[in-house]
């Protein structure tokens, strides 16, 4: 359940980045908003990984979850960027 909530948070962050880009530069800038999202989400997913390690899980246990958490919203951002 936690993984789904974190992925949902990634989509909320993506929406915020796209919204800010649209307000700042119109529809043409929304692709850049998707690209700005990627490093922000990498940091967010890494923070989630470190919280899991602090909770007692090993890096080996947390790494597949990290990849999933990062990849799903990142793939959506890349698709949006390529089609904008």
Secondary structure as GFF3:
##gff-version 3
##sequence-region A 1 84
A	DSSP	alpha_helix	2	25	.	.	.	ID=ss1
A	DSSP	three_ten_helix	27	29	.	.	.	ID=ss2
A	DSSP	alpha_helix	30	54	.	.	.	ID=ss3
A	DSSP	alpha_helix	59	82	.	.	.	ID=ss4
###
